[in-house]
Amino acid sequence: MNTTLTFIYDGECPFCNHFAELLELKSKIKNISLLDARKNQTITNSLLNKGYDIDKGAILLKDDDIFHGAEAINTICNQINNPSGRLLKLLSKVFKSNKRTKLLFPFLVRARRFALISKGVSTSLI
């Protein structure tokens, strides 16, 4: 059975957007879809109703499972094997550790917020 992955991220966040591009172009993950949460409000709102707030972190749908925030980043990085880019290789190595991901994730959320404020974009997708 093929695993289906859907990575939902904030397309206005330069960090989130770049990570999504790296996933698409250099991760060699098969069966992955990338969705910009801002352009897919129906899914974003549906996930919010289930308790998954995209403003608090990316969301990964893996078959019937939902991973959010640090858990989403850790899970997707554990799917990456032999990425072709140096940055993705470094990121996947760092975030394959659940402990490191949980430690670093609050800084990623703050960096997203700062980047959006700097761009004059709403930090809330809802």
N, C-alpha and C positions, 0 to 999 in steps of 0.2 A: 504494500500500500504506500502510495506517495503522500508525504506530509505536505499540507498546504499551509503556507505562512503568509500572513498579512501584517505588515508593519505600518502602524498609523502614527504619524508625527506632525509637528507644527511646521508647515511649509514656509512660514514667515521667519522662523528662527534660523539664523544662518548656520548654527552648529547642527541643529536637527536636520536641516535641509542637506548640508554637506554629508552628514553621516548616511542619510538615505541614498544620496547619489553614490557614495562609496559602496553601500550594500548592493545597489543595482549594478554598478559597473565592475566592481572588483572582488566581490565576495565569493563568487562562483556558487552561490546558493541557488538551487533549482526550486521552482514552484514558489517563488516569493512575489508578492504584490506589495507595492508601496502606495499608501494613501495619504494625501495631505488632508489633515483633519479640517482645515479651514474650507476646503473645497468639497468636503463630504460630510456636511452637517447632519444628515440623517443618521449615518453610522455613529458619528460623534455623540449625538444626543441619545441614541439608543444605548451606547456604552455608558454614558453618564447616568442614565436611568438605572443601570445595573451597578452603579457605584464606582465606575472607572472614569476619573476626571483627567482628560488629556492635558489640562493645565498643570497637573502634578506629575506628568511624565508620559512618555510614549507608551503605546499599547501594541502588544504583539498577539495576534490571533494565530494559534497553532492548532489546526484541526478544530476540535471543540473546546480547547483550553484558551483562557485569556490570561495574559501576563501584563503587568502594569508597572511603570516606573523602573526602578532598579532591576526588578525581576525580568522585565521585558528586555532590557539592555543585556543583562547577563545571559538570558536564554538565547537571544539572537547571536550574541558573540560566540556562544558554544556551538552554533550551527556552522560557523565559518571555519573552513579548513583550507590552508594554503592560499590566502588572499593574494592578489597580484600587486597591490599597492602597499608601500611602506607604512603609510599612516594607518590604513585599515589593519595591517599586520600588528602594529603597535596597539591600537585600540582594542582589537580582539584579544590580544594577549593580556592586557590590563583588565578588561572586563569579563574575561572567562572565569575570574575568581569572584565567587559570590560575595565574599567578605570585602574585597577591594571595591566592588561595585556598590555595595551598600554604604561604604565609607565615603566614596567619591560622589555618589549620586546627588546629594543635597547641593553640592557645588555646581553640578551641571544644571540643576533647576534654577539656581540663582543666576548663572551665566546666561541662560535663556531669557530670564526676566530682564536682566540688564541690557542684553542685545535688543530685545523688542522695544524697551523704553527708549534706547538710543536711536532706534529707527523711527520712533513715533508711532509704533504699532501697538494696538491693544494687547495686553498680556493675557487676556481672557478670550477663549474661543467661543464662549457661550453668549 
